[in-house]
Amino acid sequence: MAYVIQQVRLNYHNGPFGLGVYESANCILPDFLFFRDFLYPQLSGEKDDVIEIASTDGYLYLNGSLDRENKAIHRLQVEALNVMGEKVKGPYSITINVQDINDNPPKFEKSKYYGAVWQNSHPGKPFLRVHATDRDDPTTPNAKLSYNILHHFPNPFKSMLFQIDNVTGAISTSELGSRLLNPQKQATFILVVTVKDLAGMSENALTSNIDVEITVKENIWKAPPKVSIKENSTEPHPISITQVQWNEPDAKYDLLQREWLPRFPFTIDQNGTIYVTEPLDREEKELYSFFATAKDNEGEELGRPLLILVQVEDINDNPPVCQNALTIFEVQENEGLGSNIGTLHATDMDKKNTLNSRLQFRIVDQNPKIPLDSLFIIQQEAGTFQLSSSSLNKQVASTYSVTVEVTDKVFTTLCDVKINVIDINDQIPIFEKSDYGNCTILEDTPEGEVILEIQATDADEPFTGSSQIIYQIEEGDQNKNFIIETDPQTNRGFVKISKALDFEMSSTYNLTVKAINPEPLVKGVQYNSSSTAYFRVVVVDANEGPVFSKNTYIADIFEDVPVGTLVMTVTANDPEGDQIRYTLKNNKRNWLEIDTVSGKIYTAAPLDREVEHDYRVQVTATEENKKSQSSTAIFMIHIKDVNDNPPRLAKGNHLFFCHPLRGGVKAEIQATDDDEQLYPPEFTFSLGGSENIKSDWEISRTDGTHAYLSPKHTNLEEKQYSIPLIINDNGKPPLEGALNLQVNVCRCSDEGRCFIEVENHSGMPSTGMAVGLLLGVLLFIGR
């Protein structure tokens, strides 16, 4: 079919002419007429056997389809001919721009894609990219592509295990896939990926699909088994204890504390080997838990942190300890054979329920030994005393002293026990009055202060367990704010504050007190209301100072942080709700400043670990309206080192060689660095300056801190040389120190010391006299 594009009328238009037509178009455009003076059109140029012109009426028409992807612009010329075929007008230019339609589907670059992903890989981190192209005009939505995962096989879960960036085609694991992909259960997946043009926003978008085969690799980035270390090891530290390894090389490893420790005794090298840096004490901490991380060169985490557990194994390094310097038991003289007297308590700081803390008891002495020795026995494992005889008689002996040996098979301790023989307890304590009324005190009454005295009496034998009185608060003191101590001579009770009072928490305490004996009552006798008393404590409100959330705040910070860095926020609260103002004291280097309202502490000046590595200040919180009420806390920063000091010479930079030179002479130099050295330093040495210097001198490294300087030949003149020396450290980033060695080639004395002749000046000794200058640098003569 032929499509009319344009009628050409030369008598009205002088060209050139620009036309636009859609590819595969069927349209008529404005005409160019050739009817005047019997003129006939002739068309030439990029017709491509598709574009023609009617010789009779001057219409341009198509006898086929245009394809923008093959040719986007057609350039034509039209001329007017007379009946003799002679050109009378033209040529005139016509340009036809073929406009794009969405007639090309996207195409993937490959027929199938293959990729591999590590188990537990970081979600959202791409491991494969698919790419498609579209032949349509890239400046139009026709060529704007959008990627999507239709489904994957198999799909054991409702949610997708993989995800794709719809713009870039980057494929990564989803959060679910990062957790659940397991090559032991399913090692291969087929993803069906689709790409749509028109940005995937239209139902008329053209589509292509591709299969992506993904292999799941077993993740070797796994937490190692729990590590066990014996406490108080005497081996040289650091000691390698375990290792972690990322799936690919060049990962950067680090340790992250799970709980803050004042001294973190572990480190990791760049092979993933974890070391313990010092002996551990199980009694100080039994289990350490921290994380190992792996990052790429940009500092992005490659996978989830691994939990590292270090168990400190117990050794028997603690002796048994008697719970009391003197343990006192009381036994009634009418007790029968085998009766329990009491239990001797001892402790061992080694691990509980192990042989290291297993204690055994043995009686080694008894005084007096009347009416017979071995009146008492002790249970070997429990430490419980029993009577081995019914021969106790208070008239014969009222007190026995017993020495008990307590052992854990390695250490032995002797404990002293006093056993009092008493009469039976058949009398109960009786209060002098049952109601002590009200006791009014301020809420800031200090702990330990006596607020009330109470008195009960007991008619049993004085100074025995039958007459000794213990006062117990039975009701009204749920928070244990009070304690009652007994005077053993008078049995008088002293009510004291055992815990700070808080008017805002409770303003009144209705207390019930019971008086009892440590010795059980005999059968048939019971405590009654005579052994009970009451009193009320009324708390009066007092103005209290601010209270910090901690007594000491500690933070770690690198010395190169910029001024104004937030270090930590301290907080204090006023019980009465007053506003608080914060200030710093003892800020001797003015390294810190504090926001007076929020308590945020910032760096106020550059930090320098080499000047002070633990910086301690005092934080004061003051009530805004009552300046007399304030409190203080300690704030300490541990300043962590960065490599900010270039290497330098450990000693002076003056050397000398005796002239004339001999072959093999050399002088030792030593380098040092003011930065913290966690590992032995590794310096490199080189010479700077001109080629003349390098042709006369050479430097050779002997170890990480020392090198030799030596002349290359023996023809050097007798004079002083300035030799540029460059020293590099192995820090991160590495730093370079540049200096000039002052080397004197001089005549030497018989003792091998440099002798430099000084010019004669007015007032100095006569000509021929010389002054010898001794240079204190040791010269090593090569053999």
HELIX and SHEET records of a PDB file:
HELIX    1   1 ARG A   36  PHE A   38  5                                   3    
HELIX    2   2 PRO A  141  ALA A  143  5                                   3    
HELIX    3   3 GLU A  175  LEU A  180  1                                   6    
HELIX    4   4 LEU A  198  GLY A  200  5                                   3    
HELIX    5   5 LEU A  355  SER A  357  5                                   3    
HELIX    6   6 SER A  529  SER A  531  5                                   3    
HELIX    7   7 GLU A  691  ASP A  696  1                                   6    
SHEET    1   A 3 TYR A   3  GLN A   7  0                                        
SHEET    2   A 3 TYR A  59  LEU A  62 -1                                        
SHEET    3   A 3 ILE A  51  ILE A  53 -1                                        
SHEET    1   B 4 PHE A  17  TYR A  22  0                                        
SHEET    2   B 4 LYS A  87  GLN A  99  1                                        
SHEET    3   B 4 ILE A  73  LEU A  81 -1                                        
SHEET    4   B 4 TYR A  40  GLY A  45 -1                                        
SHEET    1   C 2 LYS A 107  PHE A 108  0                                        
SHEET    2   C 2 ALA A 132  THR A 133 -1                                        
SHEET    1   D 4 TYR A 113  TRP A 118  0                                        
SHEET    2   D 4 THR A 207  LYS A 217  1                                        
SHEET    3   D 4 THR A 188  LYS A 196 -1                                        
SHEET    4   D 4 SER A 146  PHE A 153 -1                                        
SHEET    1   E 3 LEU A 128  ARG A 129  0                                        
SHEET    2   E 3 ALA A 170  THR A 173 -1                                        
SHEET    3   E 3 PHE A 162  ILE A 164 -1                                        
SHEET    1   F 4 VAL A 227  LYS A 230  0                                        
SHEET    2   F 4 LEU A 306  GLU A 313  1                                        
SHEET    3   F 4 LEU A 287  LYS A 295 -1                                        
SHEET    4   F 4 LYS A 252  GLN A 257 -1                                        
SHEET    1   G 3 ILE A 239  GLN A 243  0                                        
SHEET    2   G 3 THR A 273  VAL A 276 -1                                        
SHEET    3   G 3 PHE A 266  ILE A 268 -1                                        
SHEET    1   H 2 VAL A 321  CYS A 322  0                                        
SHEET    2   H 2 ALA A 346  THR A 347 -1                                        
SHEET    1   I 4 LEU A 326  GLN A 332  0                                        
SHEET    2   I 4 THR A 412  ILE A 422  1                                        
SHEET    3   I 4 THR A 399  THR A 407 -1                                        
SHEET    4   I 4 GLN A 360  ASN A 367 -1                                        
SHEET    1   J 3 ASN A 340  THR A 343  0                                        
SHEET    2   J 3 THR A 384  LEU A 387 -1                                        
SHEET    3   J 3 PHE A 376  ILE A 378 -1                                        
SHEET    1   K 4 ILE A 430  PHE A 431  0                                        
SHEET    2   K 4 VAL A 450  THR A 457 -1                                        
SHEET    3   K 4 ARG A 492  ILE A 497 -1                                        
SHEET    4   K 4 PHE A 482  THR A 486 -1                                        
SHEET    1   L 4 ASP A 435  LEU A 442  0                                        
SHEET    2   L 4 THR A 532  VAL A 540  1                                        
SHEET    3   L 4 THR A 508  ILE A 516 -1                                        
SHEET    4   L 4 ILE A 470  GLU A 475 -1                                        
SHEET    1   M 2 VAL A 547  PHE A 548  0                                        
SHEET    2   M 2 ALA A 572  ASN A 573 -1                                        
SHEET    1   N 4 THR A 552  PHE A 558  0                                        
SHEET    2   N 4 SER A 630  LYS A 640  1                                        
SHEET    3   N 4 ASP A 614  GLU A 623 -1                                        
SHEET    4   N 4 ILE A 580  LYS A 585 -1                                        
SHEET    1   O 3 LEU A 566  THR A 569  0                                        
SHEET    2   O 3 LYS A 600  THR A 603 -1                                        
SHEET    3   O 3 LEU A 592  ILE A 594 -1                                        
SHEET    1   P 4 ARG A 648  LEU A 649  0                                        
SHEET    2   P 4 VAL A 665  THR A 672 -1                                        
SHEET    3   P 4 HIS A 706  PRO A 711 -1                                        
SHEET    4   P 4 TRP A 697  ARG A 701 -1                                        
SHEET    1   Q 3 ARG A 648  LEU A 649  0                                        
SHEET    2   Q 3 VAL A 665  THR A 672 -1                                        
SHEET    3   Q 3 PHE A 780  ILE A 781 -1                                        
SHEET    1   R 4 HIS A 654  CYS A 658  0                                        
SHEET    2   R 4 GLU A 736  CYS A 748  1                                        
SHEET    3   R 4 GLN A 720  ASN A 728 -1                                        
SHEET    4   R 4 THR A 684  LEU A 687 -1                                        
SHEET    1   S 3 HIS A 654  CYS A 658  0                                        
SHEET    2   S 3 GLU A 736  CYS A 748  1                                        
SHEET    3   S 3 CYS A 754  PHE A 755 -1                                        
END                                                                             
